[in-house]
Amino acid sequence: MAFTYAPGRSGKHAADILKGFDGILQVAGYTGYNRLIVPKRQANVCWAYARRKLFERTKNSAAPIAQEGLRQITAVYRVETRIRSLPASQRLAVRQD
């Protein structure tokens, strides 16, 4: 994990900071990181950010797809709560299942 500072929100700053990095990139859904997502790099979007966006979609309209997304994220959160105390190998097995 790394914490860095940049004088703005440009995706160029993220690209500069991560130059040469080829590991897994966990992002909070900020579009400035889009330029860093290339086929050879795995990227994970923060569930809380994704959930918040779906929740905003359902606030003022029916948005059935967003509602289904919220249901699925809730199901994932329930599983994560249940396996929180298990060893990493067992959590991985449950997640893959």
C-alpha positions in Angstrom: 0.0 0.0 0.0 1.3 3.5 -0.8 0.1 6.9 -0.1 1.1 9.7 -2.4 0.3 13.4 -3.0 -0.2 15.1 -6.3 -1.1 18.8 -6.9 -4.2 17.9 -8.9 -6.6 15.2 -9.9 -5.3 14.6 -13.4 -4.8 11.0 -14.5 -1.3 12.1 -15.5 -0.3 12.3 -11.9 -1.4 8.7 -11.2 0.4 7.6 -14.4 3.6 9.3 -13.2 3.4 7.9 -9.7 2.7 4.3 -10.9 5.1 4.3 -13.8 6.7 0.9 -14.0 4.2 -0.7 -11.6 2.5 -3.8 -12.9 0.7 -5.2 -9.9 -3.0 -5.1 -9.0 -4.4 -1.6 -8.9 -7.2 -0.9 -6.4 -9.0 2.3 -7.3 -11.9 4.2 -5.9 -13.7 4.6 -9.2 -12.1 7.9 -10.0 -12.0 8.2 -13.8 -8.5 9.7 -13.7 -7.2 6.2 -13.2 -8.9 4.8 -16.4 -5.8 5.5 -18.4 -3.9 3.0 -16.1 -6.2 0.1 -16.7 -4.6 -1.9 -19.5 -5.2 -5.6 -20.4 -2.0 -6.8 -18.6 -3.0 -5.0 -15.3 -5.7 -6.2 -13.1 -7.7 -3.4 -11.5 -10.2 -3.6 -8.6 -12.8 -1.0 -8.0 -13.7 -0.1 -4.5 -17.0 -1.8 -3.6 -18.1 1.1 -1.4 -17.6 3.5 -4.3 -19.5 1.3 -6.7 -22.3 0.7 -4.1 -22.6 4.5 -3.5 -23.0 5.1 -7.3 -25.7 2.4 -7.6 -27.5 3.8 -4.5 -27.5 7.3 -6.0 -29.2 5.8 -9.1 -32.0 4.2 -7.1 -32.7 7.3 -4.9 -34.9 9.1 -7.5 -36.0 6.4 -9.8 -36.8 2.7 -10.0 -33.5 1.8 -11.8 -34.0 -2.0 -11.7 -30.4 -2.7 -12.8 -29.0 -0.5 -10.1 -31.3 -2.2 -7.6 -30.1 -5.6 -8.6 -26.5 -4.4 -8.3 -27.2 -3.3 -4.8 -28.7 -6.7 -4.0 -25.7 -8.5 -5.3 -23.3 -6.2 -3.4 -25.3 -6.8 -0.2 -24.9 -10.6 -0.8 -21.2 -10.2 -1.2 -21.0 -8.1 2.0 -22.9 -10.8 3.9 -20.4 -13.5 2.8 -17.5 -11.3 3.7 -18.9 -10.7 7.2 -19.3 -14.5 7.6 -15.8 -15.3 6.6 -13.9 -12.4 8.1 -12.3 -14.5 10.9 -11.2 -17.4 8.7 -7.6 -17.8 7.5 -6.8 -16.3 4.1 -6.8 -19.6 2.3 -10.3 -20.4 3.5 -11.6 -16.9 2.6 -10.1 -17.3 -0.9 -11.8 -20.7 -1.3 -15.2 -19.3 -0.2 -14.8 -16.3 -2.6 -13.9 -18.5 -5.5 -16.9 -20.7 -4.8 
